[in-house]
Structures are given as C-alpha cells and as structure tokens.
Amino acid sequence: MKAAIVCGSRDGGLTSGICRSFSKGLAIHGICAEILFPIEMNIAHCTGCGSCSEGGVCNICDDMDIFYKAFMKSDMLVLATPIHFSGPSSVIKAVIDRFQPIWFKKGEHPSFAAALLSGGGVSPNYKNTISIFKAFSITAEMKWLGHLEISDTDKNGSQDVANSFSFDYGKEMGSVLINNQK
C-alpha cells in the first residue's frame, strides 16, 4: 500500500517534520509514503483555460506530472499545510487547483484522503482549510478519513510534541487504511 503526502511548506520546517512522523506511523502497518514538496518544484497556477475538459490533460508543462503520477498510484492522499490567514498555504492550494484534469478524466486514484494541519497560534481557524480539503476529497471521489490539528506551533519545543501527535495519527490512519482494504 502507498500514500502520497503533499507538504504545503518548505522542507526542514515543522510541517515537513509532521509529514515525516506521519509517514513513520504509516510504516508500522507496512504502508510506504512518498512526501512531495511543491514549494521546491515548478508548479504554475491553473489559468482556467478549460483545455483539461477535452481529454482530461492539462496543457501546462511543469512539475504537476509528478503529483498526477503519485496520485494515480497511491491508496491514500494526505494534504499537509500550515494555516495561513485561516486557510491552506498558497502552495498546496495551487496544487489542488491543478487537479482539474482529474475531474474530467476518471481513473485510478487514492480511495482515501486525510490532512495534517499546523497553526502557529493557540487557537487557529482550521475550518476554511478543512472545507477546501474535504471538497477536494469528495470531488476526486476519495473517502475523507479526517484530519489532525496541531496548534500553538510557534512556541519553543513544539516540533517534538507535533511529531509525536503526527506519528500516532499516522499509526491510526494506517490501521484505518488496512482495515478498509480488507
């Protein structure tokens, strides 16, 4: 079994740390995870040209093919993002917007989706991001398994706590994934 984890932040930060910890939790169940960092890739914004509605292929030539391939061969998609102004990072939103060809060209894709959300403040507003991620999940015909909210990440020492929560959530989601595949 495979999981694709899309990290909406740079590698080396708190969000990438929780992605790696989540991946280790999945590995307990033999699930292999690939972590993708769109911020390190050339991902253009959707232009709304509509070419994907005719054949299910985007006409923009960039690194999105890496995401399409990972998406098609995964059993689970995990969207991970820090919360920016009560929403997901612009990087992960750009990736989601570029999945328009998937709506027009049905095919292999993950059966399940989940999210890892981190917020620097004591009580960040996760609601908008959850709504966007759930809508993406429903539109791509993936069952929404839930999300992990990790708040107050701006304080010192939060990375270890966040990693622990994320590892445990990875174990939990791995178990759910295994049980749903039987």
C-alpha positions in Angstrom: 0.0 0.0 0.0 1.1 3.5 -0.7 0.4 7.0 0.5 1.2 10.3 -1.2 1.8 13.2 1.2 1.7 16.7 -0.2 3.6 19.1 2.1 2.4 22.7 1.6 5.5 24.1 3.2 9.3 24.0 2.8 11.4 21.0 3.7 13.0 21.4 7.1 10.1 23.2 8.9 7.5 22.0 11.4 5.0 20.9 8.7 7.6 18.7 6.9 8.5 17.2 10.3 5.0 16.2 10.9 4.8 14.7 7.4 7.9 12.5 8.2 6.5 11.5 11.5 3.1 10.6 10.0 5.0 8.6 7.4 6.7 6.6 10.1 3.4 5.9 11.7 2.1 4.5 8.4 5.2 2.4 8.0 4.2 0.5 11.2 1.5 -1.0 9.0 3.8 -1.6 6.0 2.4 1.5 4.2 5.1 3.3 2.1 4.7 7.0 1.9 6.1 9.5 -0.6 6.4 13.1 0.6 6.2 15.7 -2.1 7.3 19.3 -1.7 5.6 21.5 -4.3 7.4 24.6 -3.0 10.6 23.1 -4.4 9.1 22.4 -7.8 7.8 24.4 -10.8 4.1 24.4 -10.3 2.1 27.0 -12.3 -1.3 28.3 -11.3 -4.3 27.0 -13.1 -5.3 29.5 -15.8 -8.8 28.3 -16.2 -8.3 27.8 -20.0 -10.5 24.7 -20.0 -8.2 22.5 -22.1 -8.4 19.8 -19.5 -12.1 19.4 -20.1 -11.3 18.0 -23.5 -9.3 14.8 -22.9 -8.5 15.2 -19.2 -5.0 16.5 -19.7 -3.6 19.9 -18.6 -1.7 21.8 -21.3 0.7 23.5 -18.8 4.1 21.8 -18.9 5.6 21.8 -15.4 6.2 19.5 -12.5 2.5 18.7 -11.8 3.0 15.4 -13.7 4.9 14.2 -10.6 1.8 14.8 -8.5 -0.5 13.2 -11.0 1.6 10.1 -11.1 1.9 9.9 -7.3 -1.9 10.4 -7.0 -2.7 7.6 -9.5 -0.5 5.0 -7.7 -1.5 5.8 -4.1 -4.1 4.3 -1.9 -4.2 7.4 0.3 -3.6 11.1 -0.2 -2.5 13.3 2.7 -2.6 17.1 2.5 -0.3 18.8 5.0 -0.3 22.6 5.5 0.5 25.3 7.9 -2.5 27.6 8.3 -2.0 31.0 6.7 -4.7 33.6 7.3 -7.3 30.9 8.2 -6.6 28.9 5.0 -4.1 26.5 3.5 -0.8 27.6 2.1 -0.9 29.1 -1.4 1.5 26.3 -2.5 -0.9 23.5 -1.6 -3.9 25.4 -2.9 -2.1 25.8 -6.3 -1.6 22.0 -6.4 -5.2 21.3 -5.5 -6.4 23.8 -8.2 -4.3 22.0 -10.8 -6.1 18.7 -10.2 -8.9 19.9 -12.5 -8.0 17.3 -15.2 -8.8 14.5 -12.6 -12.5 15.7 -12.6 -12.7 15.2 -16.3 -10.6 12.1 -16.7 -11.7 9.5 -14.2 -9.2 6.8 -13.5 -7.1 5.3 -10.8 -6.7 7.4 -7.7 -6.5 7.1 -4.0 -9.5 5.8 -2.2 -8.9 7.8 0.9 -7.8 11.3 2.0 -6.7 12.9 5.2 -4.9 16.1 6.4 -2.3 17.3 8.7 -2.8 20.9 9.8 -0.5 23.1 11.9 -1.2 26.5 13.3 1.2 28.9 15.0 -1.3 30.4 17.3 -3.1 29.0 20.3 -6.4 28.6 18.5 -6.0 28.9 14.7 -9.1 28.8 12.5 -8.8 25.4 10.7 -12.4 25.5 9.3 -11.7 27.0 5.9 -8.8 24.6 5.2 -10.8 21.6 6.2 -13.7 22.7 4.0 -11.4 23.1 1.0 -9.7 19.7 1.6 -13.0 17.9 2.1 -14.4 19.4 -1.1 -11.3 18.2 -3.0 -11.7 14.8 -1.5 -15.3 14.5 -2.4 -14.8 15.8 -5.9 -11.9 13.3 -6.5 -14.1 10.5 -5.1 -11.9 9.8 -2.1 -13.3 8.9 1.3 -12.4 11.6 3.8 -10.8 9.9 6.8 -10.3 13.0 8.9 -7.5 15.4 9.9 -5.1 16.2 12.7 -4.9 19.8 14.1 -1.7 20.8 15.8 -1.9 24.3 17.4 0.5 26.6 19.1 3.4 25.6 17.0 5.2 28.9 17.3 6.3 28.2 20.8 9.7 26.6 21.5 9.7 22.8 21.8 6.6 22.4 19.7 8.3 20.2 17.0 8.7 17.2 19.3 5.1 17.4 20.5 3.9 17.8 16.9 5.9 14.9 15.7 4.6 12.7 18.5 0.9 13.6 17.7 1.6 13.1 13.9 3.3 9.7 14.4 0.3 8.5 16.5 -2.1 9.8 13.9 -0.1 8.0 11.2 -0.5 4.8 13.1 -4.2 5.4 13.5 -4.7 6.2 9.8 -2.6 3.2 8.8 -4.8 1.0 10.8 -8.0 2.5 9.2 -6.5 2.1 5.8 -5.6 -1.5 6.3 -9.0 -2.3 7.8 -10.8 -0.6 4.9 -8.8 -2.6 2.3 -10.0 -5.9 3.6 
